Each structure stands twice: as structure tokens, then as C-alpha cells.
């Protein structure tokens, strides 16, 4: 019995083992066969795809009588990835197919085109007529670049559209606030109705939600919910306040008040800019104080500049600068010397006030102008100016000290200041020299006194008209001057001092100054006085000598700035002020040594 049970048990285990192992063995064998067949079929498919172009080309060839055989247009196949193209080209432009592949194609030709010999000739002709693989590569690259450009342009359009709609909800919230405030204005004074309380509550909640947001992404998560609540409240208010004319009147009143507030803010900004333009920055004040202390620590014999024998030589190139700004004068001198071909023939005459004379002198003692000569004078040393002309200057009624300053009017007394010279170039302290200026002495003045760049061309940043500054309603002005006469600019002027003496233009200027004291004939400043003083005595210089407009955001063309011999930061936004336009400041900063110890100690930075 036990032996029978043991045999039965062994039989059952043997059958179980066979039933488990046999399917596994059969499945493995099937998979191996399937893998081999699939691989061969896959390779065959690749070969078919690879030479499909040649097959299509050969099948489409037609013989034309008297004409050469033409190849069909190139067919470029693309894989599953958009924008990538299948090209059987190696890195050096040669085909990856070898001779065996060409042989395979040749054996297939008889099946398609008749005899083997004719097929081979057709195939060779097609190979000659087909575009080369390099040309195919270039065509594929061009198509790819076009696709990329189209994609980039589409992305830009999407981004622009997104930017346009990214603030729609913010604008909608602000519109709701305006409407809610208008409904509150329509409510009776002191009203405490449920609707009024609800409107005020919604306004506070919505203002808190929008805050300083400028785009939808800045909104808080609950802003949209509060926006919907406000819309429901506004709908209730529209049912209560149905008087449309009253609503229109309130909205017009609110718009007028906002316009008045904007006008007042703009006026305040202009006033503050004017104040900033007249104020000395803290860093420049610190620099003057340090230089003044160092100057008085020197011995008097150490105050002298070298090359003093050149100061009155009329054969040299003389430049005059009237300023009380140490750093501005340093930029004018540095830029003029750095662009000159003969710096040893340059002579600089700086005139300042007695307060800034020590600082100005000390700066150029510490930073000498190389081989150029330097003279620094105080306006208080001109006794003839204080006794003869100062009384008239003090009568000018202008809140801007720049217009009543003697330094600003000293340009009309150049022959008195430099009696030994024949010709001189006057530079304002807010200019930067970019090209050699010695060529100005070679210009024939043709009997004129003043050489300047004209500013009468409409559309230019420096455009001026006579009637913009001169009062032509006065009969004396209307008879003497033409309102259509071309205007010109101060800032870079060449003066013939001999002709100035001959025409006594300083006396002419003084007469007009007294005439303007009797009644307002021109706006404050020396520019209109210069126009009337040098009327018919001014010669127009080429426009590339002097470019204006960098002292305000006037949109001066970059090509004009790069070609200019002198660029002028005219206006109230000077390059040494924080209010100056940043896009032009680099032209001025490149001539400032910000590594100088005094500039670092006074925190004067780029």
C-alpha cells in the first residue's frame, strides 16, 4: 500500500513539473524566433525607407526628345519629432551608403524599367541630375531655420498678447472702484443706509486686495472673490441710482479733479527738478571743502602753475571756461586734452568766483594738464566789471541765480578779460569734447564775430525761434530784428576778438541789457541777449561741431552724438546730478577719475 502511494505521488509531481516547465520552454523558443524575425523585418523596413527617394526618382523618369533627363523634386522625410529632418549625410557631407547598397539598387532596376543596361544608364543620369547631398543639407538647414523663426515669432506674438491681457483684472478692479466712488458721491450727504455701508466696505476690501498691483499675477488669491462681490453690490446700486445724467456729471467732476491733481503733481516735479539743478550735490560740496583746506596748507610760492609764459601768446589755441564747478571743469579740460593732436599748444583760462578759487586751483595743482598751460582767475579780480556793469546785472529780476550770476554774463566781456588775444573758443562747463578742436582756428570768420551752430531747424532737439524768447510786440524790437532769423547756441563758440573790438559789441550788449530793464523784452538768461547782441555778426558752423540736448531726455540720435566734436548737456539735468539722463551720462563719466582719493572720500561714484 505504501509503495503504491509513493508511486502515485511521484507520478503526480512529475506531471506537475512537466505542465509547468514545458510552457516556459515553448514560450522562450517562440520569443527567440519572433525577435530574430522582427529584427530582420525592421532592418528591411529601414532599408526600404532609406532608398525610397531613389525608388520614387527612378520610377518618375521620362525620356524627352531633344532634351536632357530632369530629376524629380527632392523629397525630404521627417521623423516623429517636429522640425527635425532625416538626412543620410555624414559630418563631412558624404553619403553613408556604400557600394553594396548601390549594387542592391542596381539589381532592383530591371524590375522597374526594363533591361538591366538601360536601367543602369537611367540611374547614372539621375545621379548626375539629382541635387548633391551638400545641397540637400543646405536646403534642409534653410527649412529648419525658417521653422525656428516662425516658432520664435509665434512665441513673441503669444507673449505680447499675454502682456496685453495680464492686467485686465487689475484694470477691471480699478474701474469698479471708480464706479463705487461715483455711487457714493450720488448718495445723500451723511447717509448711513445699508447700500452705502456695503459700498464702503467693498471699496476697502477691494483696495486692500489690489494694493500696488500692476498685473494680474500680483493679485492676492481672494481678489477675484472680492471682485465678484463688488460687482453684485454695484448691480444693486445701479438699481437704486438710476439717474444717468447725474452719474455722468459726477464722473466728469471726478475726472476733472484727477486732471487737476496730475497737473499739480507735474508742476511740482518741474519745480523740484529746477531746485535740484541749482543745488550743489553733497559730494561736490565735500570735494570743494577738502581741496580748499589742502590749498591753504600750501606755501604761496606753491600756488603757481607751470608754462605761464604761454598765457598771452596769440599763436596758441586758447579756451575759456567760466564755472564754479570743479569736477565739471576737470571733465572739460581732460576731454579737450585727450582729443587734441597738439596738447602742448593748448591754453586753458578758467574764471571762477572767489569762494571756489582755492578748490579749483588745488585740483589742477594736484592734476596738472600735462604740457598744456593753465590759468585760473577770480571774477572779483576784474575791478572794471564790478564798477561798470555789476549794478545793471543786479537789477535783473530772475529767481534763477544762473541768469543773474556775473559768471554767466562774463562771456559778453571777453575782449576785456583777454585783451592780448585775437581769437578764443568759449566752452560751457557742461560739455564734453570728443574731437580735436584746433581746426576751429582754421575757419575763416568772413568778418563775423561769433561762430556758432544754428538751432533753427524744426524737429531737432535744439530747435529755437527768436519769438520764443524775444518779445516782438515791442515796436523797437520788431523794427530791428526779424522773427524768422535763424537762432544759434551758446556752449561752444569761436570768437574773433579783433572784430569784436571794432564793432564794440560789448557796448551793444550793455545797451540791450539796460533796455530790457525798462520793460520785459526777453526771457531771463543770456541766450536772447546773445541773439540780439550778435545779430548779423554770427557765422554758422557745421552741425557736427556742436550737438545739444543731452541735458534733458530729448531723444538725440546716437549717430549725431558719435559724430559730434562737442556734446552739450544743456538743460537742468546735468551729468553730475542724479537727475541726469542715464543713457547719456557715460560720455561724461569716462573723463572722470573715480579712483581719485578725494572723490572716494567724498563718496562720488559712477
FIKEDREN-80620 format. One record per residue (C-alpha): x, y, z. Coordinates in steps of 0.5 Angstrom, whole numbers, plus 500, padded with zeros to 3 digits. Layout:
<recs>
XYZ;...
</recs>
This chain:
<recs>
500500500;506505502;509503495;503505491;502511495;509513494;509512486;502516486;506522489;512521484;507521478;503527480;510531482;513529475;506531471;506538475;514539473;512538466;506542466;510548469;517547465;514546458;510552457;516556460;521553455;516553449;515561450;522562451;523559444;518563441;520569443;527568441;525566434;520572434;526577436;530575430;524575425;522582428;530585427;530583420;524586418;526592422;532593418;529591412;524597413;530602415;533600408;526601404;525608408;533610406;532608399;525611398;528617395;532614390;526609388;521615387;526618383;527613378;520611377;519618375;524619370;521620363;525621357;524628353;526628346;532633345;532635352;536632358;533628363;531632369;530630376;524630380;524635386;527633393;523629398;525630405;522626410;521628417;521623423;517624429;520630432;517636429;523641426;528635425;529632419;532625417;538626413;543621411;549626411;556625415;559631418;564632412;558632407;559625404;554619404;553614409;551609404;557604401;558600394;554594397;548599398;549602391;549595388;543593391;539599388;542597381;539590382;532593383;533597377;531591372;524590375;522597374;525600368;526594363;533592361;539592366;543596362;538602360;536602368;544603370;544609365;538612367;540611374;547614373;544620369;539621375;545621380;548627376;542631376;540630383;542635388;548634391;548632399;551638401;546642397;540637401;544639407;543647406;536646404;534642410;538647414;534653411;528650412;530649419;532656420;525658417;521654422;525656428;524663426;517662425;516659432;520665435;516670432;509666434;512666442;513673441;506674439;504670445;508674450;506680447;498678448;500675455;503682457;497686454;492681458;496680464;493687467;486686465;483684472;487690475;484695471;477692472;478692479;480700479;474701474;470698480;473703485;471709481;464707480;463705487;466712489;462715484;455712487;458714494;458721491;451721489;449718496;446724500;451727505;451723512;447718509;448711513;444707509;445699508;448700501;452706503;456702508;456696504;459700498;465703503;466696506;467693499;472699497;476698503;476691502;478691494;483697496;487692500;486687495;489690490;494694494;500697489;499691484;500693477;499686474;494680475;500676478;501681483;493680486;492676492;488670492;482673495;482679490;477675485;472673490;472681493;471683485;465679484;462681491;464688489;460687482;454685486;454691490;455695484;449692481;444693487;447701487;445701479;438700481;438705487;441710483;438710476;439718474;444717469;446725468;447725475;452720474;455723468;456729472;460726478;464722473;466729470;467732476;472726479;476726472;477734472;479733480;484728478;487732472;488738476;492733481;496731476;497738473;499740480;504734481;507735474;508743476;511740483;516735479;519741475;520746481;524740484;528739478;529746478;531746485;536740484;539743478;541750482;543746488;551743489;551736491;554734497;559730494;562736490;561741496;565736500;570736495;571743495;572744502;577739502;581742496;580749500;583746506;589743502;590749498;591754504;596749507;601750502;606756501;604762497;610760492;607753491;601756488;604758481;602754475;608752470;608755463;606761465;609765459;604762454;598765457;598771453;601768446;596769441;599764436;597758441;590755442;586759448;580756451;576760456;571756462;567760467;565756472;565755480;564747479;571744480;569737477;566740471;572744469;576738470;572734465;572740460;580740461;581733461;577731455;580737451;587735452;585728451;583729444;588734442;594733437;598738440;596739447;603743448;600749445;593749449;592754454;586754459;583760462;579758468;575764471;571763478;569766484;573768490;570762494;571757489;578760487;582756492;579749491;579750483;587752484;588746488;585741484;589743478;596743482;594736484;592734477;596738472;594739465;601736462;604740457;598745457;598752460;593753466;591760468;585761474;583767476;577770480;572774477;573779483;580781481;576785475;575791478;572794472;567789472;564791479;565798478;562799471;557793470;555790476;550795478;546793472;547786473;544786480;537789477;535783473;529780477;530773476;529767481;535763478;542765480;545762474;542768470;544774475;551771476;556775473;560769471;554767466;554775463;562775463;562772456;560779454;566782456;571777453;576783450;576786457;578779460;583777455;586784451;592781449;589775445;586775438;581769438;579765443;574759444;569759449;567753453;561752458;563747464;557742462;560740455;565734453;570735448;570729443;574731437;580736436;578743437;584746434;581746427;577752429;582757429;583755421;576757420;575764416;570768420;569772414;569779418;564776423;565776431;562770433;562763430;556758433;552752431;545754429;539752432;533754428;532747425;525745426;524738429;531738432;532737440;536744440;530748436;529755438;526761435;527769436;520770438;520764444;525769448;524776445;518780446;517782439;510786441;515792443;516796437;523798438;525790437;520789432;524794427;531792429;530784429;527779424;523774428;525769423;532770423;536764425;538763432;544759435;547756441;552758447;556753449;562752444;563759441;569761437;570769438;574774434;576779439;579784434;573784430;569785437;573791439;572794432;564793433;564795440;559789441;560790449;557797449;551794444;550788450;550793455;545798452;540792451;541790458;539797460;533797455;531790458;531793465;526798463;521793460;521786459;523785452;526778453;526772458;531771463;538769461;544771457;541767451;536772448;541778450;547774446;542773440;541781439;548783441;551779436;545780431;548780424;555778427;555771427;557766422;554759422;559753424;558746421;553742426;558737427;562742431;557742437;551738439;546740444;540737448;544732453;541735459;534733458;531727455;531730448;532724444;538726441;540721435;546717437;550718430;550725432;553724439;558720436;560725430;560731434;566735436;563737443;557735446;553739451;549737457;545744456;538744461;537743468;539735468;547736469;551729468;554730475;547730478;542724480;537727476;541727469;539722464;543716465;543714458;548720456;552720463;557715460;560720456;562725461;564719466;569717462;573723463;573723471;578719475;573716480;579713483;582719486;583719493;579726494;573723490;573717494;573720501;567725499;563719496;563721489;561715485;559713478;
</recs>
